[in-house]
């Protein structure tokens, strides 16, 4: 693909050509930029868009943590408020998929270690809305009834005593 790109934009694409490529084929743009970085071809870099994409990596990790926490909260609420409907798929979603993936993101980006605690309240609100819509249970707690350590712990499973 990279060779096709070179044929399309030439050996030294202009800033305008790189900007257009960024808007029309980000995969080809990324390959070209990665190659330019490896070759240390400073003049060929699309600096503003490279910086934006690097910033987006951190945003993507934060978004992933937030979304996975929302899913955990949804399923923990359903676990607590609908104990008769508990299923292996809820357990697997909470424990195997969501908790494990958050741990992997944090392991790969240790600077995000505190982010789950920072976003828990908002993620809980998102999860609460989904749980409410899926279960039609009235009276789900307005604020997260669990600590971040509980939410992320493989040993934590809320008791049905939360039911009002």
C-alpha positions as CSV (number, residue, x, y, z in Angstrom):
1,X,0.0,0.0,0.0
2,X,2.9,2.3,0.9
3,X,4.3,2.0,-2.7
4,X,0.8,2.9,-4.1
5,X,0.8,5.9,-1.9
6,X,4.1,7.1,-3.2
7,X,2.8,6.7,-6.7
8,X,-0.2,8.8,-5.8
9,X,1.6,11.6,-4.0
10,X,5.2,11.4,-5.2
11,X,8.5,11.0,-3.4
12,X,8.1,14.3,-1.5
13,X,4.5,15.0,-0.9
14,X,3.6,18.6,0.0
15,X,1.9,19.5,3.2
16,X,-1.3,20.0,1.3
17,X,-1.1,16.5,-0.2
18,X,-0.4,15.0,3.2
19,X,-3.3,16.9,4.7
20,X,-5.6,15.7,1.9
21,X,-4.3,12.1,2.4
22,X,-5.0,12.4,6.2
23,X,-8.6,13.3,5.4
24,X,-9.2,10.7,2.8
25,X,-7.1,7.6,3.7
26,X,-5.8,7.7,7.3
27,X,-4.3,4.2,7.0
28,X,-2.1,5.2,4.0
29,X,-1.3,8.5,5.7
30,X,-0.2,6.7,8.9
31,X,2.0,4.2,7.0
32,X,3.7,7.1,5.2
33,X,4.2,9.0,8.4
34,X,5.6,6.0,10.2
35,X,8.1,5.4,7.4
36,X,9.1,9.1,7.4
37,X,9.7,8.9,11.1
38,X,11.8,5.8,10.8
39,X,13.8,7.4,8.0
40,X,14.1,10.6,10.1
41,X,12.7,12.5,7.1
42,X,11.6,15.5,9.1
43,X,10.5,17.6,6.1
44,X,8.0,14.9,5.1
45,X,6.2,14.8,8.4
46,X,2.7,16.1,8.8
47,X,3.5,17.5,12.2
48,X,0.1,18.8,13.3
49,X,-1.8,15.6,12.4
50,X,0.9,13.4,13.8
51,X,0.6,15.3,17.1
52,X,-3.2,15.0,17.0
53,X,-3.0,11.2,16.4
54,X,-0.5,10.8,19.3
55,X,-2.8,12.7,21.6
56,X,-5.7,10.5,20.4
57,X,-3.9,7.4,21.6
58,X,-4.2,8.6,25.2
59,X,-7.8,9.6,24.6
60,X,-8.5,6.2,23.2
61,X,-7.1,4.4,26.3
62,X,-9.1,6.7,28.6
63,X,-12.3,6.1,26.5
64,X,-11.7,2.4,26.7
65,X,-11.3,2.4,30.4
66,X,-14.4,4.6,30.8
67,X,-16.6,2.4,28.5
68,X,-15.4,-0.8,30.2
69,X,-16.2,0.6,33.6
70,X,-19.7,1.5,32.4
71,X,-20.2,-2.1,31.2
72,X,-19.0,-3.4,34.6
73,X,-21.4,-1.1,36.4
74,X,-24.3,-2.1,34.2
75,X,-23.7,-5.8,34.9
76,X,-22.9,-5.3,38.6
77,X,-26.3,-3.5,39.0
78,X,-28.1,-6.2,37.2
79,X,-26.2,-8.8,39.3
80,X,-27.4,-7.0,42.5
81,X,-30.9,-6.1,41.4
82,X,-31.8,-9.2,39.4
83,X,-30.2,-12.1,41.3
84,X,-32.6,-14.5,39.8
85,X,-31.4,-13.6,36.3
86,X,-27.6,-13.9,37.0
87,X,-25.9,-15.7,34.2
88,X,-22.4,-17.0,33.3
89,X,-22.3,-14.4,30.5
90,X,-22.7,-11.5,33.0
91,X,-19.9,-13.0,35.1
92,X,-17.7,-13.5,32.1
93,X,-18.4,-10.0,30.8
94,X,-17.6,-8.4,34.1
95,X,-14.7,-10.5,35.2
96,X,-13.0,-12.0,32.2
97,X,-13.6,-9.3,29.6
98,X,-14.0,-5.9,31.2
99,X,-11.9,-6.2,34.4
100,X,-9.0,-8.0,32.6
101,X,-9.0,-5.5,29.7
102,X,-8.9,-2.5,32.0
103,X,-6.0,-4.1,33.8
104,X,-4.2,-4.6,30.5
105,X,-4.7,-1.0,29.5
106,X,-3.3,0.2,32.8
107,X,-0.4,-2.2,32.6
108,X,0.5,-0.9,29.1
109,X,0.0,2.7,30.2
110,X,0.9,3.0,33.9
111,X,0.2,6.7,33.8
112,X,-3.5,5.9,33.6
113,X,-3.4,3.9,36.9
114,X,-5.6,6.5,38.7
115,X,-7.9,7.1,35.7
116,X,-10.4,4.4,36.6
117,X,-11.1,6.1,40.0
118,X,-11.3,9.5,38.3
119,X,-14.0,8.4,35.8
120,X,-15.9,5.9,37.9
121,X,-18.7,8.3,38.9
122,X,-19.4,9.2,35.2
123,X,-19.0,5.6,34.0
124,X,-21.4,4.5,36.8
125,X,-24.0,7.1,35.6
126,X,-23.7,5.7,32.0
127,X,-23.9,2.1,33.3
128,X,-26.9,3.0,35.5
129,X,-28.8,4.4,32.5
130,X,-28.2,1.2,30.6
131,X,-29.1,-1.0,33.5
132,X,-32.3,0.9,34.1
133,X,-33.3,0.7,30.5
134,X,-32.5,-3.1,30.3
135,X,-34.1,-4.1,33.6
136,X,-36.8,-1.4,34.2
137,X,-35.7,-1.6,37.8
138,X,-36.8,1.6,39.6
139,X,-34.6,3.0,42.4
140,X,-31.1,2.2,41.2
141,X,-28.6,4.1,43.4
142,X,-27.9,7.6,42.0
143,X,-24.2,7.3,42.9
144,X,-21.9,4.4,42.6
145,X,-22.4,2.2,45.7
146,X,-19.0,0.5,45.3
147,X,-15.4,1.7,45.5
148,X,-13.1,1.5,42.5
149,X,-11.2,-1.3,44.2
150,X,-14.5,-3.3,44.5
151,X,-15.5,-2.6,40.9
152,X,-12.1,-3.8,39.6
153,X,-11.7,-6.8,42.0
154,X,-12.1,-10.3,40.6
155,X,-13.4,-11.3,44.0
156,X,-16.2,-8.7,44.3
157,X,-19.7,-9.7,43.5
158,X,-22.5,-7.5,45.1
159,X,-25.1,-9.2,47.2
160,X,-28.7,-8.9,46.4
161,X,-29.2,-7.0,49.7
162,X,-28.9,-3.7,47.6
163,X,-32.5,-4.2,46.6
164,X,-34.7,-1.6,48.2
